[in-house]
Amino acid sequence: MKESTKNQNLINLRQRVMEASMELIRAQRAYLDAAGKSESELKEAAEDYLKATGPYDAALQELRQYLLSAEPSEVIAVELEHTERLIEALNKEKLVGSKLIGRHLEMNAPNVKPTSRHNQEE
């Protein structure tokens, strides 16, 4: 493969990662903005946030695979390490997002009483 084609492929993959990360940030922002709204709106925003992790994860994985198959260099090694840290952080975010959705489902289940100290004092 020509060097210019390799460089263009890498640029395209980086662009996909950036675009997907921006969508994820928008979804995260919408989730944070929903904090003062109803539980159903908050749950929906959490689900949208979790959904937005899919394209970002796919883009990061594709970039990782490309970097693993690239000719080794110090620059590639640094970028690969950075990409793997982003994947690790995203996996933690997905876990937290899943737990939040589970919490929203529990809180909206029939006959569930709030357990926060504030509500107990009322």
Secondary structure, DSSP 8 states (H G I E B T S, - for coil): --HHHHHHHHHHHHHHHHHHHHHHHHHHHHHHHGGGS-HHHHHHHHHHHHHHHHHHHHHHHHHHHHHHHS---HHHHHHHHHHHHHHHHHHHHHHHHHHHHHHHHHHHSTT-----HHHHH-
